[in-house]
Amino acid sequence: MPRRRNNPIALLAGGMLALAGCNTAPAEPEDGPRPALGLMTSLPLYWPADAGIADLAAGRAAPPWQREAIETRFASVPLDTLSPLPALSPGGPETDPLGDLDRLAVIQPRGLSPADNVALDQWVRGGGQLLLALDPALTGDYEAPLGDPRRPVDTALIPPVVARWGLAVSFDETQPLEVTNASFSGMRLPLVLPGRIAVTDPGRADCTLAAGGAVATCRVGEGEVTLLADAALFEHRELAGDEGETLAALFAAAFD
């Protein structure tokens, strides 16, 4: 698998910023509470990777730029699991992490349990909107060594629910390490070493491919899935726009 050296993405992205600036930033939300957005990820999107427990507990850790961009439109809710949790006391009700959510972003997760796969499928079919980003080859630089729980998953584990929706994700290891811009939902979507999505069973969901096969949008039951086979936009600030407008445009495409 091609690996980066000294994070060349910032250099490669320099010539792309003008194109990325062509994205139309989504409108500001109307007055009132922001809609909740569940967030499950192994990337440092909600908490900064270098923050200590004491700083987090005291509220001294500044939120990552990705979270700031997301929370211009949504109130993010961090999740460690998608399946119902047993009651804390005998006879008590289960806790459903997805029960009060209409929108969910699962970005390079550590792996979904069988129960998570079932819960996610049922939630989508019941009307949920899902953004699922699975990157076969991350290109960001992370100080935590391999095996450290703080390190993101370098190669996405494709959950079985993807096949249940009639999709498969492959990866071309010979592709060059470069930033490309693909067209998706009226925006220019930056990609780096993306995977390629294929519709393997059209009867399982109503899916349309975009961005050269790096994106699939699907109608699954009463819900909607946006599958992105890349996570570079979540790793490299220089790809997200000066104010994170490209990242915000992706969320608008998935959830508006």
Secondary structure, 3 states (H helix, E strand, C coil): CCCCCCCCHHHHHHHHHHHHCCCCCCCCCCCCCCCEEEEEECCCCCCCCCCCHHHHHHCCCCCCHHHHHHCCCCEEEECCCCCCECCCCCCCCCECCCCCCCEEEEECCCCCCHHHHHHHHHHHHCCCEEEEECCCCCCCCCCCCCCCCCCCCCCCCCCHHHHHCCEEEECCCCCCCCEEEEEECCEEEEEECCCEEEECCCCCCEEEEEHHHCEEEEEECCEEEEEECCCHHHHCHHHCCCCCHHHHHHHHHHHC
